[in-house]
Amino acid sequence: MQRRHFLRAAVLGAGTSVAFGFSVTRQAIAFPALPGPSPYGDLLAADANGIRLPDGFTSRVLARATETVTGTGHTWHSAPDGGACFADGDGWIYVSNSEVPLTGGASALKFNGAAEITDAYPILSGTTQNCSGGATPWNTWLSCEETDRGAVHETDPWGGRAAVRHPAMGLFKHEAAAVDPDRKVVYLTEDESDGCFYRFVPTTWEDMSAGTLQVLTEDGSGLAWADVPDPAATTARTREQVAAAKHFDGGEGAYYRAGTCYFTTKGDNRVWAYDAERDALAVAYDDDIPDPPLTGVDNITGTAAGDLYVAEDGGNMEICLITPDDVVAPFLRVEGQDGSELCGVAFSPAGDRLYFSSQRGTSGVSSGGITYEVTGPFRG
């Protein structure tokens, strides 16, 4: 059996007697994604910002690290990383983490209905290496510290309320968070070569201050969730506390949609699909193919049309999309910034603007980070 067909049929830990955990869905038949033509066509020559885009799309620079955001008094943070958008009347807010050690934190850009920046301000400070995170349905941003025994901090995108540290969500090398409102849990990835995939079950929904941290496990009977005995990691690292825990090679971005949590692992360049309804796990994309278009998988987001957008940490500095038909293709490429990584992918509430950052820009250092916006005819 060819490897592609095997992967399409595999249920990773959910019982091999079933052809696939999502047996009645189109995704069950098509995984994993393979290279093909982009729905937006080929990339054109680089624009004035050094970004190659499909026809009909344009880019603009919104903010540069260590420089004042135009029209505001706020200095944009270095090493911009994970981000998300929040509706604000007829405008919106884009929040962005800072992965700088010791100072970390997060900031926000506020837009009016004409897409003009009207304000910029900090929403989190006094933390360290804030990498990715996740937006909540109750309009807060979960900012995650990517450091040993790092924490999740819940922040207010409007900057009106002080951020709150949530140690109950576990102290480990956090990467991303994806909220599942259907099961009322939050999925968490861990950026370690033997990291785990977790979920936090709050005692009271929308209150992350108390609850149970669980880790995904795998044994002969399939996948299950087990409580982590010591989420504060005072006795042992969280990933070492449950013998049957399933380990992943460098957890990165996470995105939840319609019963499935998609997450990426950088060590093996995979995009995973966890079917929360059936406790089934599949490989949605694997770069073990000739001339893979997507390498260095990192932050991930999605659109109402069903497309997934995955940013590269390294690779050839692309943001690639994976279509509902399981075709993977480049959406954009940043030229002249090989010492950087792309991150912070997020769409405006209307879905017509894509935000992302180049963490180290053209200089290759964190103080050279650049945050961009791409506008164009995105699929609805």
FENTA-V889108 format. One record per backbone hydrogen bond with DSSP energy under -1.0 kcal/mol. CO is the residue of the C=O (numbers start at 1). NH is the residue of the N-H. E is the energy in kcal/mol with one decimal. If there is no record, write none. Layout:
co = {CO | CO}
nh = {NH | NH}
e = {E | E}
This chain:
co = {2 | 3 | 4 | 5 | 6 | 11 | 15 | 20 | 22 | 26 | 27 | 34 | 38 | 47 | 50 | 51 | 52 | 53 | 54 | 58 | 60 | 63 | 64 | 67 | 69 | 74 | 76 | 79 | 82 | 84 | 86 | 88 | 91 | 92 | 93 | 94 | 95 | 96 | 97 | 98 | 100 | 100 | 101 | 103 | 105 | 106 | 106 | 107 | 108 | 109 | 110 | 110 | 111 | 112 | 116 | 119 | 121 | 124 | 129 | 131 | 132 | 133 | 134 | 136 | 140 | 141 | 142 | 143 | 144 | 145 | 145 | 147 | 150 | 151 | 152 | 153 | 154 | 155 | 156 | 164 | 166 | 167 | 172 | 173 | 176 | 178 | 180 | 185 | 186 | 187 | 188 | 189 | 190 | 190 | 192 | 192 | 195 | 197 | 198 | 199 | 200 | 201 | 204 | 210 | 212 | 213 | 214 | 215 | 216 | 217 | 219 | 222 | 224 | 226 | 230 | 231 | 237 | 238 | 242 | 244 | 248 | 248 | 249 | 250 | 253 | 255 | 257 | 259 | 260 | 261 | 262 | 263 | 264 | 265 | 269 | 270 | 271 | 271 | 272 | 273 | 274 | 274 | 275 | 275 | 280 | 281 | 282 | 284 | 285 | 287 | 296 | 299 | 301 | 303 | 307 | 308 | 309 | 310 | 311 | 312 | 314 | 317 | 318 | 319 | 319 | 320 | 321 | 322 | 323 | 326 | 327 | 328 | 329 | 332 | 333 | 337 | 341 | 343 | 346 | 348 | 352 | 353 | 354 | 355 | 356 | 357 | 358 | 360 | 365 | 366 | 366 | 369 | 370 | 371 | 371 | 372 | 373 | 374 | 375 | 376}
nh = {6 | 7 | 8 | 9 | 10 | 13 | 18 | 23 | 25 | 30 | 31 | 328 | 41 | 50 | 335 | 47 | 333 | 44 | 57 | 375 | 373 | 371 | 67 | 76 | 72 | 69 | 66 | 99 | 97 | 95 | 93 | 91 | 88 | 111 | 86 | 109 | 84 | 107 | 81 | 130 | 104 | 129 | 103 | 127 | 98 | 123 | 124 | 96 | 121 | 94 | 118 | 119 | 92 | 115 | 112 | 110 | 108 | 106 | 146 | 82 | 144 | 177 | 142 | 139 | 136 | 155 | 134 | 153 | 131 | 147 | 174 | 150 | 172 | 145 | 166 | 143 | 164 | 141 | 159 | 154 | 169 | 170 | 174 | 191 | 189 | 187 | 185 | 180 | 200 | 178 | 198 | 175 | 192 | 251 | 195 | 250 | 248 | 216 | 188 | 214 | 186 | 212 | 207 | 203 | 201 | 228 | 199 | 226 | 246 | 224 | 222 | 219 | 217 | 215 | 233 | 171 | 240 | 241 | 245 | 218 | 195 | 250 | 267 | 266 | 264 | 262 | 260 | 276 | 257 | 274 | 255 | 272 | 252 | 270 | 287 | 265 | 284 | 285 | 263 | 282 | 261 | 276 | 279 | 280 | 275 | 12 | 273 | 33 | 271 | 289 | 313 | 311 | 309 | 306 | 303 | 322 | 301 | 320 | 298 | 342 | 317 | 334 | 312 | 331 | 332 | 310 | 329 | 308 | 326 | 34 | 323 | 36 | 321 | 319 | 52 | 340 | 359 | 357 | 355 | 351 | 376 | 348 | 374 | 346 | 372 | 343 | 370 | 364 | 368 | 79 | 369 | 65 | 358 | 62 | 63 | 356 | 60 | 354 | 58 | 378}
e = {-2.5 | -2.8 | -2.2 | -1.4 | -1.2 | -1.6 | -1.5 | -1.3 | -3.1 | -1.7 | -2.1 | -2.0 | -1.5 | -2.1 | -3.5 | -2.1 | -1.7 | -2.8 | -1.7 | -2.5 | -2.0 | -2.7 | -2.0 | -2.6 | -2.2 | -3.0 | -2.6 | -2.5 | -2.7 | -2.7 | -2.5 | -2.4 | -2.4 | -3.1 | -2.2 | -2.7 | -1.3 | -2.5 | -2.1 | -1.8 | -1.3 | -2.1 | -1.9 | -1.1 | -2.3 | -2.7 | -1.5 | -2.7 | -1.6 | -2.7 | -2.9 | -1.2 | -1.3 | -2.2 | -2.0 | -3.0 | -2.5 | -1.7 | -3.2 | -2.5 | -2.4 | -2.0 | -3.2 | -1.6 | -2.3 | -2.7 | -1.6 | -2.9 | -2.0 | -1.4 | -1.3 | -2.2 | -1.6 | -2.2 | -2.9 | -3.2 | -2.4 | -2.0 | -1.9 | -3.1 | -1.7 | -2.1 | -2.1 | -2.3 | -1.9 | -3.0 | -1.9 | -3.0 | -2.8 | -2.2 | -2.7 | -1.6 | -1.8 | -2.2 | -1.9 | -2.5 | -3.3 | -2.7 | -2.3 | -3.0 | -1.8 | -2.4 | -2.0 | -2.3 | -3.0 | -3.0 | -2.2 | -2.1 | -2.8 | -1.7 | -1.8 | -1.9 | -3.3 | -2.7 | -2.3 | -2.6 | -2.1 | -1.2 | -1.9 | -2.5 | -1.2 | -1.6 | -2.8 | -2.6 | -2.0 | -3.2 | -1.9 | -2.2 | -2.7 | -2.8 | -2.6 | -3.7 | -3.0 | -1.9 | -1.3 | -2.3 | -2.4 | -1.8 | -1.6 | -2.0 | -2.4 | -1.0 | -1.1 | -1.6 | -3.2 | -2.5 | -2.7 | -3.3 | -2.3 | -2.4 | -3.6 | -2.6 | -2.8 | -1.6 | -1.9 | -2.5 | -2.1 | -2.5 | -1.4 | -2.8 | -2.5 | -2.8 | -1.6 | -3.0 | -1.6 | -3.1 | -2.1 | -2.5 | -2.3 | -2.0 | -2.6 | -1.3 | -2.9 | -1.8 | -3.4 | -1.7 | -2.6 | -3.0 | -3.4 | -1.9 | -1.2 | -2.4 | -2.8 | -1.8 | -3.4 | -2.2 | -2.3 | -1.7 | -2.4 | -2.5 | -1.4 | -3.0 | -2.9 | -2.9 | -1.4 | -1.6 | -2.0 | -2.8 | -2.4 | -2.1}
